[in-house]
Amino acid sequence: MSDQPLTLDHGSGMARPFGDAVSLGVVLATIAEWLPAVAALLTVVWTAIWIYETKTVQRMLRRQGG
């Protein structure tokens, strides 16, 4: 197995922008009270993954682990 973290960059080039757009739409719909809290939770999870995959966070994790 590879030591590299699995990122969305390994898939289609459209996966991340599409997910980001859906995430933003869910946030706006939740604020407008159009969707239940479950949709907000899924957005929080998506955003956490997005932040985790940033170069800054990955650099910080490599410093702590090695």
DATAHU-V925238 format. One record per residue. RES is the residue in one letter. PHI is phi in radians with two decimals (none if undefined). OMEGA is omega as a letter, one per 30 degrees, with the letter a starting at -180 (none if undefined). BURIAL is I if it has 9 or more other C-alpha atoms within 8 Angstrom, else O. Layout:
{{RES/PHI/OMEGA/BURIAL} {RES/PHI/OMEGA/BURIAL}}
This chain:
{{M/none/l/O} {S/-1.44/l/O} {D/-1.47/a/O} {Q/-1.32/l/O} {P/-1.21/l/O} {L/-1.32/l/O} {T/-2.14/l/O} {L/-1.22/l/O} {D/-1.16/a/O} {H/-1.33/a/O} {G/-1.70/l/O} {S/-1.12/l/O} {G/-1.14/a/O} {M/-1.64/a/O} {A/-1.09/a/I} {R/-1.20/l/I} {P/-1.05/l/O} {F/-1.13/l/O} {G/-1.09/l/O} {D/-1.13/l/O} {A/-1.15/l/O} {V/-1.10/l/O} {S/-1.04/l/I} {L/-1.08/l/O} {G/-1.08/l/O} {V/-1.14/l/I} {V/-1.04/a/I} {L/-1.12/l/O} {A/-1.16/l/I} {T/-1.19/l/I} {I/-1.05/l/O} {A/-1.39/l/O} {E/1.07/l/O} {W/-1.61/a/O} {L/-2.15/a/I} {P/-1.28/a/O} {A/-1.09/l/O} {V/-1.07/l/O} {A/-1.12/l/I} {A/-1.13/l/I} {L/-1.08/l/O} {L/-1.09/l/O} {T/-1.17/l/I} {V/-1.08/l/O} {V/-1.09/l/O} {W/-1.05/a/I} {T/-1.13/l/I} {A/-1.09/l/O} {I/-1.10/a/O} {W/-1.03/l/O} {I/-1.15/a/O} {Y/-1.01/a/O} {E/-1.43/a/I} {T/-1.14/l/O} {K/-1.05/a/O} {T/-1.07/a/O} {V/-1.15/l/I} {Q/-1.09/l/I} {R/-1.11/l/O} {M/-1.08/a/O} {L/-1.17/l/O} {R/-1.13/l/O} {R/-1.13/a/O} {Q/-1.27/a/O} {G/-1.50/a/O} {G/-2.30/none/O}}
